[in-house]
Amino acid sequence: MPANPVEVYKPIHHLRIVTAAALFDGHDAAINIMRRILQASGAEVIHLGHNRSVQEIVDCAVQEDAQAIAITSYQGGHVEYFKYMYDLLRERGCGHIRIFGGGGGVILPTEIAELHQYGITRIYSPDDGRALGLQGMINDLLQQCDFPTGQNLNGELNHLKQKDAKAIARLISAAENFPEEFEKYRAELKNGASQEVDKSNLEPQTSKIEIKQTPVLGITGTGGAGKSSLVDELVRRFLADFPDKDMAIISVDPSKRKTGGALLGDRIRMNAISNGRVYMRSLATRQSNLALSKYVQDAVDVVKAAAFDLIILETSGIGQSDTEIIEHSDVSLYVMTPEYGAATQLEKIDMLDFADIIALNKFDKRGAQDALRDVKKQYQRNHQLWDTLTENIPVFGTIASQFNDPGMNRLYQAVVRKITEKTGVYFASQSLASQEQSEKIYIIPPSRTRYLSEIAETNRSYDKWVNTQAEVAQRLFGLKKSIAAVQDLAIDNKDPLLTQLHQAYLELEDQLDGPNKKILSNWETKKKTYRDEYFVFKVRDKEIKIKTHTTSLSQLEIPKIALPRYEAWGDLLQWNLQENIPGEFPYTAGVFPFKREGEDPTRMFAGEGGPERTNRRFHYVSLGLPAKRLSTAFDSVTLYGEDPDLRPDIY
């Protein structure tokens, strides 16, 4: 690491960077560290999380008009992965997007050189980390992608009808980054006219952009209410309900006032958007204490001009006053949770005055039914719906994280009906919704929610039993020693005393469990087993013979298993019941009596690349080792629970 703190590079332009961990790669600690430093350095980070395919990342980068992609890859398929990403970006006409990556020691120096030669901007190695430090690597990345986006537009308006993601993204970037230059396009979008040039006579001619009526669903709510998950569920239902329709999503997240950076992380929760019929663009507010970007209307106008069938506008949701969204939407949906505090807090929420529909998400929380009743009453008061039945108030309890949630089904139906009612755009929904309420489907039954406590209680009960048995054994040992001592004494009339001691011994012995008696009676035999030269045991009917001692440099025989030198039965029993030797209950020292020697396995995943490549790697990693043993995990596709028969999107 550098001796002095590295100065943070401050970008000249607004930088948008897509971050993710590679396909079938669950190692996201490194990319999380790097994207946090990117945010702290002023970048707007569109984070996708782990296990992301090249197609997903490239689609995201194009739709978001990002300057760079930053990927960590620890799964072994990095060469093909990065090359495929480079090729796909060029195929999409976005070769200007820089590609950065890292993977610790997994990516070899020769592979780094190969990727750089292919066109990958920079793969950071462990040596780079030592030389530059974390901030130094981030500074290098930011400097190499510090160029403007949305400048010098060239006919993008003419590609809107084809729903060209690149054209849509560039127009939105122009509105954000070059509002003066975008002014002429703003007027054309508003008026529905664009200027084209007929190259045959070089005379400008006007062609109308037919702006069809596209409803805008505005969704807002407090942070942590589950808006992104709820949007994902609405998108999933819309796409399944209308196979011939498409949609656009504009999602707004807050910018940091101190650094200007932002985490645009809604895509992590949205799995349904990986569909050719969905366009999504994330916006940072680029100003504090506001739930919307001031360029959000421009973004809405652009996707309206692209003639999407539905637009969803999601705000960052910074608190109780999110009413700005109603200025940009036709139908508004407010998302909250049952954990809003006292009932009087509902009177402070402005959106309860303006929202068309309320979603009480995370309905599995304690007190959800009471919250639903109170929110319905407050909505009824705010909207003066005194003659409306309570069950008809548009407040729905939902669990967006749950598959096929009845509350989400009812909410979706209500949204579709409200869009038709307020805009006149008719969606002939074929989906059916029951009248049942959301109810949590438990993976662990409620009767077993204390299973961890039960395990702890079982352990504590076992420890208590061990202490009781050890105390009995210790007293028996004391009585045995007393009997021996009395027998050795040269005194008269000692027989009555011995009889009483024997009687006490027999009565106390009944309190010692049979297996514990066996442990104590076999102790000397066990000690002898570990004093012998060899210890013999079986594994899967195979006899294993291992030396019990190691010879030191000074030719001393050092036992591999050191037994305690206890003599008292209580100490011996407690050690056997709570520690014991390897291969015996409670297995605190391992499940086998000895560690096998000279057979340390070589560990690796199977299925990285084709069968031939996997086999070559197996041979390579075990080359020269005394034992040809492999500890092999499943291939990554199977580990992620996906169908291995389908070709993954990696080449």
C-alpha positions in Angstrom: 0.0 0.0 0.0 1.2 3.5 -0.7 2.8 5.2 2.4 0.7 8.4 2.0 -3.1 8.6 1.5 -4.0 8.8 -2.2 -5.9 11.9 -3.2 -9.4 11.1 -4.5 -9.8 11.8 -8.2 -12.8 14.1 -8.9 -14.4 13.4 -12.2 -15.1 16.3 -14.6 -18.2 14.7 -16.0 -21.1 12.8 -14.4 -19.8 9.2 -14.6 -22.1 6.2 -14.7 -20.5 2.8 -14.0 -22.2 -0.7 -14.1 -20.8 -3.0 -11.5 -21.4 -6.8 -11.0 -19.8 -10.1 -10.2 -19.6 -12.5 -13.1 -21.9 -15.3 -14.0 -22.0 -18.2 -11.6 -19.8 -16.2 -9.2 -21.0 -15.6 -5.7 -17.9 -13.9 -4.5 -19.2 -10.3 -4.3 -17.2 -8.9 -1.4 -14.5 -7.4 -3.7 -17.0 -5.7 -6.1 -19.0 -4.3 -3.1 -15.8 -2.7 -1.7 -14.9 -1.3 -5.1 -18.4 0.1 -5.9 -18.6 1.8 -2.5 -15.3 3.6 -3.2 -16.6 4.5 -6.7 -19.7 6.1 -5.1 -17.5 7.9 -2.5 -15.4 9.3 -5.4 -18.5 10.8 -7.0 -19.6 8.1 -9.5 -23.2 7.0 -10.1 -23.0 3.2 -9.7 -25.6 0.9 -11.3 -25.0 -2.2 -9.2 -26.3 -5.6 -10.4 -25.0 -7.8 -7.7 -23.6 -11.3 -8.3 -24.2 -14.1 -10.8 -24.8 -11.8 -13.8 -24.5 -12.9 -17.4 -22.8 -10.9 -20.1 -26.1 -10.3 -21.8 -27.6 -8.8 -18.7 -24.6 -6.6 -18.1 -24.4 -5.3 -21.7 -28.1 -4.7 -21.9 -27.9 -2.7 -18.6 -24.8 -0.7 -19.8 -26.5 0.2 -23.1 -29.8 1.2 -21.5 -28.1 3.2 -18.8 -25.7 4.8 -21.2 -22.8 4.0 -18.9 -19.2 5.0 -19.5 -17.8 1.8 -18.0 -18.4 -1.7 -16.7 -16.5 -3.0 -13.7 -16.6 -6.7 -13.1 -15.0 -9.1 -10.6 -14.6 -12.7 -11.7 -13.4 -15.5 -9.5 -15.1 -18.4 -11.3 -12.4 -19.4 -13.7 -14.1 -18.6 -17.0 -12.9 -15.0 -17.1 -11.1 -15.1 -20.5 -14.2 -16.2 -22.4 -16.4 -13.9 -20.3 -14.6 -10.7 -20.8 -14.0 -11.4 -24.5 -17.7 -12.1 -25.0 -18.6 -8.8 -23.3 -16.2 -6.9 -25.5 -17.6 -8.5 -28.6 -21.3 -7.9 -27.6 -20.7 -4.3 -26.8 -19.2 -3.7 -30.2 -22.0 -5.6 -31.8 -24.5 -3.2 -30.1 -22.6 -0.2 -31.4 -21.3 0.7 -27.9 -17.6 0.0 -28.2 -16.9 3.2 -26.4 -17.9 1.7 -23.1 -14.8 0.8 -21.1 -14.4 -2.7 -19.5 -12.5 -3.1 -16.2 -12.1 -6.2 -14.2 -10.3 -8.0 -11.4 -10.1 -11.5 -9.9 -7.2 -11.6 -7.5 -4.8 -14.4 -8.3 -7.4 -16.3 -10.3 -6.6 -14.3 -13.4 -3.1 -15.2 -14.4 -0.6 -12.6 -15.7 -0.6 -14.2 -19.1 -4.4 -14.1 -19.2 -4.3 -10.4 -18.2 -2.0 -9.7 -21.1 -4.2 -11.6 -23.5 -7.3 -9.7 -22.4 -5.6 -6.3 -22.7 -4.4 -7.2 -26.2 -8.0 -8.2 -27.1 -9.3 -4.8 -26.1 -10.3 -5.0 -22.4 -9.4 -1.6 -20.9 -7.8 -2.8 -17.7 -7.7 -6.0 -15.6 -6.3 -5.2 -12.1 -3.9 -7.8 -10.6 -2.8 -8.3 -7.0 0.4 -6.4 -7.9 -1.7 -3.4 -9.0 -3.4 -3.5 -5.7 -0.2 -3.5 -3.8 1.3 -0.7 -6.0 -1.8 1.6 -6.3 -4.0 0.7 -3.3 -7.7 0.6 -3.6 -8.2 4.3 -4.1 -5.4 4.4 -6.6 -7.1 1.7 -8.7 -10.4 3.5 -8.6 -8.7 6.8 -9.6 -7.2 5.0 -12.6 -10.6 3.6 -13.6 -12.3 7.0 -13.2 -9.7 8.8 -15.2 -9.9 6.4 -18.1 -13.7 6.7 -18.5 -14.1 10.4 -17.7 -15.8 11.5 -20.9 -19.3 12.9 -21.5 -22.3 11.1 -22.7 -25.3 12.5 -24.5 -23.3 15.0 -26.4 -23.4 15.6 -30.2 -26.6 13.7 -30.9 -27.0 12.4 -34.4 -30.4 11.3 -35.5 -31.4 9.5 -32.3 -35.0 10.8 -32.6 -35.5 8.9 -35.8 -34.7 5.6 -34.0 -37.2 6.0 -31.2 -40.1 4.2 -32.9 -37.8 1.1 -33.2 -37.3 1.4 -29.4 -33.6 1.5 -30.0 -32.2 1.3 -26.4 -29.0 3.1 -27.4 -30.9 6.0 -28.9 -33.3 6.3 -26.0 -30.4 6.2 -23.5 -28.4 8.9 -25.4 -31.4 11.2 -25.5 -32.0 10.9 -21.8 -28.3 11.5 -21.1 -28.5 14.6 -23.3 -31.3 15.9 -21.2 -29.3 15.2 -18.0 -25.9 16.4 -19.1 -26.5 19.0 -21.8 -29.9 20.5 -21.1 -29.3 23.5 -23.4 -28.4 21.3 -26.3 -31.4 19.1 -25.6 -33.8 22.1 -25.7 -34.5 21.8 -29.4 -35.2 18.1 -29.0 -37.4 18.8 -26.0 -39.6 21.0 -28.2 -39.8 18.3 -30.9 -40.7 15.6 -28.4 -43.5 17.9 -27.0 -44.8 18.8 -30.4 -44.4 15.4 -31.9 -42.3 16.6 -34.8 -38.8 15.9 -35.9 -36.6 17.1 -38.8 -35.2 14.5 -41.2 -33.0 15.1 -44.2 -33.8 13.4 -47.5 -30.4 12.6 -48.9 -31.7 12.4 -52.5 -32.4 16.2 -52.7 -30.8 17.4 -49.4 -34.0 19.2 -48.6 -35.3 19.1 -45.0 -38.7 17.6 -44.6 -40.9 17.3 -41.5 -42.2 13.9 -40.4 -44.5 13.6 -37.4 -43.6 11.4 -34.4 -46.9 9.8 -33.6 -47.2 10.2 -29.8 -49.6 7.6 -28.7 -51.2 7.9 -25.3 -49.0 6.1 -22.9 -50.1 5.9 -19.2 -47.6 6.7 -16.5 -47.8 4.8 -13.3 -46.0 6.7 -10.5 -44.7 4.6 -7.6 -43.3 6.2 -4.5 -42.9 5.4 -0.8 -40.5 5.5 2.1 -37.1 3.9 1.8 -37.0 0.2 2.6 -40.7 -0.3 1.9 -39.9 -2.8 -0.9 -40.7 -0.6 -3.9 -38.2 -2.3 -6.2 -39.4 -5.7 -5.4 -43.0 -4.6 -5.8 -42.3 -3.0 -9.2 -40.6 -6.3 -10.2 -43.8 -8.2 -9.4 -45.9 -5.7 -11.3 -43.6 -6.0 -14.3 -43.7 -9.8 -14.2 -47.5 -9.8 -14.1 -47.8 -7.2 -16.9 -45.5 -9.1 -19.3 -47.2 -12.4 -18.6 -50.7 -10.8 -19.0 -49.9 -8.9 -22.2 -47.5 -10.8 -24.5 -47.7 -8.2 -27.2 -47.0 -5.1 -25.1 -43.9 -3.5 -23.8 -43.0 -1.1 -21.1 -40.4 1.4 -19.8 -39.2 1.9 -16.2 -37.7 5.2 -15.0 -36.2 4.7 -11.5 -34.8 7.5 -9.4 -32.4 7.1 -6.5 -30.9 9.9 -4.3 -27.5 11.4 -4.8 -25.1 11.8 -1.9 -24.9 15.5 -0.9 -21.3 15.1 0.3 -19.7 13.3 -2.7 -22.3 13.6 -5.5 -22.1 9.8 -5.9 -25.1 7.6 -6.0 -26.1 3.9 -5.7 -28.6 3.1 -8.4 -29.3 -0.4 -7.1 -32.9 -1.1 -8.1 -31.9 -3.6 -10.8 -30.6 -6.0 -8.0 -34.2 -6.6 -7.0 -35.7 -6.7 -10.5 -35.4 -10.0 -12.2 -38.3 -9.7 -14.6 -36.7 -6.8 -16.5 -34.4 -9.2 -18.3 -36.8 -9.2 -21.2 -36.6 -7.6 -24.7 -39.9 -5.9 -24.0 -38.6 -3.9 -21.1 -36.4 -0.8 -21.1 -35.1 0.5 -17.8 -33.2 3.7 -17.0 -31.9 4.7 -13.5 -31.5 8.3 -12.7 -29.8 10.0 -9.8 -31.5 13.0 -8.3 -28.1 15.0 -8.5 -29.6 17.2 -5.7 -30.3 16.5 -2.1 -33.6 16.2 -0.2 -35.6 15.6 -3.4 -37.3 12.4 -4.5 -37.1 13.1 -8.2 -34.5 14.3 -10.7 -35.3 17.6 -12.3 -34.8 15.8 -15.7 -37.3 13.1 -15.0 -40.0 14.6 -17.2 -37.6 14.7 -20.1 -36.9 11.0 -19.6 -40.7 10.3 -19.5 -41.2 12.3 -22.7 -38.4 10.3 -24.4 -39.9 6.9 -23.6 -43.4 8.2 -24.4 -42.1 9.2 -27.9 -40.7 5.6 -28.2 -44.3 4.5 -27.9 -44.1 2.1 -25.0 -47.4 0.7 -23.8 -46.8 1.5 -20.2 -44.3 3.6 -18.2 -43.5 3.0 -14.6 -41.9 5.9 -12.7 -40.3 5.0 -9.4 -39.0 7.6 -7.0 -36.3 7.4 -4.4 -38.8 7.8 -1.6 -37.1 10.0 0.9 -39.8 10.5 3.5 -43.4 11.4 4.2 -43.8 14.1 1.4 -43.4 12.4 -2.0 -46.2 14.2 -3.7 -44.0 15.6 -6.5 -44.6 12.3 -8.4 -48.2 13.1 -9.1 -47.1 16.0 -11.4 -45.4 13.4 -13.7 -47.8 10.4 -13.5 -51.4 9.6 -14.5 -51.9 7.0 -11.7 -50.0 7.1 -8.4 -49.2 4.2 -6.1 -47.9 4.8 -2.6 -45.9 1.9 -1.0 -45.5 1.7 2.8 -45.1 -0.9 5.5 -47.1 -1.7 8.6 -44.2 -0.3 10.7 -45.1 3.4 10.4 -45.4 4.1 14.1 -48.4 5.5 15.9 -51.7 5.9 14.0 -51.3 9.7 14.2 -48.3 9.4 11.9 -50.7 8.5 9.1 -52.1 12.1 9.2 -48.6 13.4 8.3 -48.3 11.4 5.1 -49.2 13.7 2.2 -49.4 10.9 -0.3 -52.4 9.5 1.5 -54.2 12.6 0.2 -53.1 12.1 -3.4 -52.4 8.5 -4.1 -54.9 6.5 -6.1 -53.8 3.2 -4.6 -51.9 2.2 -1.4 -49.8 -0.9 -1.1 -49.1 -2.0 2.5 -46.1 -4.1 1.7 -44.3 -6.5 3.9 -47.7 -7.6 5.2 -46.1 -10.5 7.1 -44.9 -8.1 9.7 -46.4 -8.1 13.2 -49.5 -5.9 13.4 -50.2 -5.9 9.7 -53.9 -6.4 10.0 -54.3 -3.5 12.4 -52.2 -1.3 10.1 -54.4 -2.2 7.1 -57.5 -1.2 9.1 -56.0 2.1 10.2 -54.6 3.0 6.7 -58.0 2.3 5.1 -59.7 4.5 7.6 -57.2 7.3 7.1 -57.6 7.0 3.3 -61.4 7.1 3.7 -61.1 10.3 5.7 -58.6 12.0 3.4 -60.6 11.2 0.3 -64.1 11.8 1.8 -65.2 8.3 0.9 -67.8 8.0 3.6 -70.2 6.0 1.5 -67.6 3.5 0.2 -67.4 0.1 1.9 -64.2 -0.6 3.7 -63.4 -3.6 1.5 -63.6 -1.4 -1.6 -61.0 1.1 -0.3 -57.9 0.8 -2.6 -55.5 -0.3 0.1 -53.9 -3.7 -0.3 -51.7 -5.8 1.9 -48.9 -7.3 -0.1 -45.8 -9.5 0.3 -43.8 -8.6 -2.8 -41.1 -11.0 -1.9 -43.4 -14.0 -2.0 -44.2 -16.0 -5.2 -47.8 -15.5 -6.5 -48.8 -13.5 -3.5 -52.6 -13.0 -3.5 -52.2 -9.4 -2.3 -49.9 -8.6 -5.2 -52.4 -10.2 -7.6 -55.2 -8.0 -6.3 -53.0 -4.9 -6.4 -52.1 -5.6 -10.0 -55.7 -5.9 -11.0 -56.5 -2.7 -9.1 -53.7 -0.8 -10.9 -54.8 -2.0 -14.4 -58.4 -0.9 -13.6 -57.3 2.5 -12.3 -55.2 3.1 -15.4 -58.2 2.5 -17.6 -60.4 4.6 -15.4 -58.1 7.6 -15.3 -56.6 7.5 -18.8 -59.0 5.7 -21.0 -56.3 3.3 -22.1 -57.9 -0.1 -22.0 -55.8 -3.1 -21.0 -57.8 -6.3 -21.5 -56.3 -8.2 -18.5 -56.8 -11.9 -18.5 -55.3 -12.5 -15.1 -57.4 -13.7 -12.2 -57.1 -12.6 -8.6 -58.7 -14.2 -5.6 -60.1 -12.2 -2.7 -57.9 -13.8 -0.1 -55.4 -11.7 1.7 -51.6 -12.0 1.7 -50.4 -14.6 4.1 -46.8 -15.5 4.8 -45.8 -19.0 3.4 -43.1 -20.1 5.8 -40.1 -22.1 4.8 -39.6 -23.0 8.5 -43.0 -23.7 10.1 -44.0 -21.2 12.8 -43.9 -24.1 15.3 -40.2 -24.5 14.5 -39.2 -20.9 14.4 -37.3 -21.5 17.6 -35.3 -24.3 16.2 -32.0 -22.5 16.8 -33.1 -21.9 20.4 -34.0 -25.6 20.7 -30.5 -26.6 19.5 -29.0 -24.2 22.1 -31.2 -25.6 24.8 -30.3 -29.2 23.8 -26.6 -28.3 24.2 -27.2 -26.6 27.5 -29.2 -29.6 28.8 -26.4 -31.9 27.6 -23.8 -29.9 29.5 -25.9 -30.0 32.6 -26.3 -33.8 32.3 -22.5 -34.1 31.8 -21.8 -32.1 34.9 -24.3 -34.3 36.9 -22.7 -37.5 35.7 -19.2 -36.2 36.3 -20.2 -35.4 39.8 -21.5 -38.9 40.4 -18.3 -40.4 38.9 -16.2 -38.2 41.1 -18.0 -39.3 44.2 -17.7 -43.0 43.2 -14.0 -42.4 42.7 -13.8 -41.0 46.2 -15.7 -43.9 47.7 -13.5 -46.4 45.9 -10.4 -44.7 47.2 -11.9 -44.6 50.7 -12.7 -48.3 50.6 -9.1 -49.1 49.5 -7.7 -46.8 52.2 -9.9 -48.5 54.9 -8.8 -52.0 53.8 -5.2 -51.0 54.1 -5.7 -49.7 57.7 -4.6 -52.0 60.5 -7.6 -51.3 62.8 -10.1 -53.5 64.6 -13.8 -53.8 63.7 -13.5 -52.2 60.2 -15.9 -54.6 58.5 -19.1 -52.6 59.4 -17.4 -49.5 58.0 -16.5 -51.3 54.7 -20.0 -52.7 54.5 -21.5 -49.2 54.7 -19.0 -47.8 52.2 -19.8 -50.7 49.7 -23.5 -50.1 50.2 -23.1 -46.4 49.5 -21.0 -47.2 46.4 -23.6 -49.5 45.0 -26.5 -47.1 45.6 -24.5 -44.2 43.9 -23.4 -46.5 41.0 -27.1 -46.8 40.0 -27.1 -43.1 39.2 -24.2 -43.5 36.7 -25.5 -44.3 33.1 -24.4 -47.6 31.6 -22.5 -46.1 28.6 -20.6 -43.9 31.1 -19.6 -46.9 33.1 -18.3 -48.5 29.9 -16.2 -45.3 29.1 -14.5 -45.5 32.5 -13.9 -49.3 32.4 -12.4 -49.0 28.9 -10.2 -46.1 29.6 -7.0 -48.0 30.2 -7.5 -50.0 27.0 -8.0 -46.8 25.0 -4.8 -45.4 26.4 -2.9 -48.5 25.4 -4.3 -48.2 21.8 -2.6 -44.8 21.4 0.6 -46.0 23.0 1.0 -48.8 20.4 3.2 -48.1 17.4 0.2 -48.3 14.9 -3.4 -47.4 15.1 -5.7 -49.5 12.8 -9.2 -48.4 11.7 -11.5 -48.9 8.8 -13.1 -46.4 6.4 -15.6 -47.8 3.9 -14.4 -51.3 4.6 -10.8 -50.2 3.8 -8.3 -50.9 6.6 -6.2 -47.8 7.4 -2.9 -48.3 9.4 -1.3 -45.1 10.7 1.7 -44.5 13.0 0.6 -43.1 16.4 3.8 -41.1 16.9 6.0 -38.6 15.1 9.8 -38.7 15.3 11.2 -35.3 16.1 14.6 -33.9 14.9 16.1 -35.0 18.3 14.6 -38.6 17.7 12.0 -38.2 20.3 8.7 -40.1 19.8 6.0 -37.5 20.1 2.4 -38.8 20.2 0.0 -37.5 17.6 -2.9 -37.9 20.0 -2.1 -36.6 23.5 -4.5 -38.1 26.1 -5.1 -36.3 29.4 -3.3 -37.6 32.6 -6.4 -37.4 34.7 -6.9 -40.1 37.3 -10.2 -39.0 39.0 -13.2 -40.5 37.3 -15.2 -37.2 37.2 -12.4 -35.5 35.2 -12.0 -38.4 32.9 -15.7 -38.7 32.2 -16.2 -35.0 31.7 -13.3 -35.0 29.2 -14.7 -38.0 27.3 -18.2 -36.6 27.1 -17.2 -33.0 26.1 -14.0 -33.3 24.2 -12.8 -36.9 23.6 -10.4 -38.2 21.0 -10.8 -37.7 17.2 -13.3 -40.0 15.6 -15.6 -40.4 18.7 -18.6 -38.4 19.9 -18.9 -35.4 20.3 -16.3 -35.2 17.4 -14.8 -32.0 18.6 -11.4 -33.2 17.2 -12.8 -34.5 13.9 -14.8 -37.4 12.5 -11.8 -39.7 11.7 -9.3 -41.1 14.3 -6.3 -39.7 12.4 -5.7 -37.4 9.5 -4.7 -39.4 6.4 -1.1 -38.7 5.3 0.1 -37.9 1.9 -3.4 -37.8 0.3 -4.3 -34.1 0.5 -6.8 -33.6 -2.3 -6.6 -30.9 -5.0 -9.7 -28.7 -4.8 -11.5 -27.2 -7.8 -14.9 -26.7 -9.5 -15.9 -28.9 -12.4 -17.5 -27.6 -15.5 -15.4 -24.4 -16.1 -15.2 -24.5 -19.9 -15.7 -27.7 -21.9 -14.9 -31.2 -20.6 -11.5 -31.2 -22.2 -10.5 -28.0 -20.5 -11.8 -29.2 -17.2 -9.8 -32.4 -17.5 -6.6 -30.5 -18.5 -7.0 -28.3 -15.5 -7.5 -31.3 -13.2 -4.3 -32.8 -14.5 -2.4 -29.5 -14.2 -3.4 -28.8 -10.6 -2.5 -32.3 -9.4 0.7 -32.4 -11.4 3.6 -33.7 -9.2 1.5 -34.3 -6.1 2.0 -37.7 -4.3 -1.7 -38.4 -4.3 -4.0 -38.1 -7.3 -7.1 -37.1 -5.3 -9.5 -34.4 -6.3 -12.0 -32.7 -4.1 -14.5 -31.5 -6.7 -17.5 -29.3 -6.3 -20.5 -29.4 -8.7 -20.3 -27.3 -11.8 -21.4 -23.7 -11.2 -24.6 -24.0 -13.2 -25.8 -26.8 -10.9 -24.7 -24.9 -7.8 -26.9 -22.0 -8.7 -29.9 -24.3 -9.1 -30.2 -23.8 -12.9 -30.8 -26.4 -15.6 -27.3 -27.6 -16.8 -28.9 -28.8 -20.0 -29.4 -25.2 -21.2 -26.3 -23.5 -22.6 -25.4 -20.7 -20.2 -24.8 -17.2 -21.8 -21.0 -17.2 -21.4 -19.6 -17.5 -24.9 
